[in-house]
């Protein structure tokens, strides 16, 4: 039996990508010189990630390249930062194991059932100005790139607090104008999805669903805050959306398969959106996908950040028995490709092939990373 390689160095690198985006990458280097990568990006989470990394990184040095390390870090109810660190460790360890075995990660997860992964373009972060015209222009660029499924997060003016005290129709109007302009730009046959980022209360969400009827949406995502007690009420929103041929999607922040169960049991969503950065391990996706199928839901992985998350998500998407589509943060920054020395996987007709090579099939370019680093790497 081959002895596992030993981790010699471990650090967490925070990279400034845009004025509103920081990506976080875990780097493991073995004593024999191989490097494995994971991603732990959390929006506005740099400080909590540094704190968690400070607790966990020292224990990795000298440890074997063994997935048991992830199990040791898991908590019954982890914070998002703890879950992100554990998830990034799982990715990096699988990357190293794949390199050692000269196998891609999807082979370690049981083997690919599809070679081409259907994608949808999240045009949200590339869009500036955030006007109807700005979103229409972004949709046009994504269409030219071969995408036929599009998503935007249009309701900037809405919040749960404002819903409680404001005129819902007036609050929604700018967002609806953005959606309408996007629909006009992509045409009636393309697929359009709307992300609400938990900005509505229940009554306002009902009004929003009704107002979107004319826009022929495929899904409405995360309309209301996701707490377990709200699962039956979210199921009622699902039924309301279904009445106009629209699906409900959500649950991108789940930190374990168990966190999804109250919502699956209540029938809250048509589509669940686990994220490889938060679920606590790539192998957990199969367990969760099986549970989703039993409850009449399907998986569409959440994937709005950097290239390591994207590569890991492609591997996961390849092994799931049933898959809706995989998100990609479309054209936010050229650094998405530059950081890994080229395109992670070319997009052809709205689908991506699996990364070539062993492990993840991609690696962060240290020269580019050094240029973008926020302070010293946590180690």
Secondary structure, DSSP 4 states (H G I P E B T S, - for coil): -PPPPBEEEEEEEEEEEETTEEEEEEEEEETTS-EEEEE---TT-HHHHHHHHHHHGGGGTT-BS-THHHHHH--TT--HHHHHHHHHHHHHHHHHHHHHHT-BHHHHTT--S-SEEEEEEE-TTT-SS-SHHHHHHHHHHHHHTT--EEEE---TT--HHHHHHS-HHHHHHHHHHHHHHHHHHH-SSSEEEEE-TT-B-HHHHHHHHHHTGGG--SEEE--B---GGGHHHHHHHHHHHHTTT-EEEE-TT-SSHHHHHHHHHHT--SEE--BTTTSS-TTHHHHHHHHHHHTT-EE--B--S-HHHHHHHHHHHHH-SS---EEEETTS-THHHHTTTS-SS-EETTEEEPPPSSBTS----HHHHHHHB-SSPB-
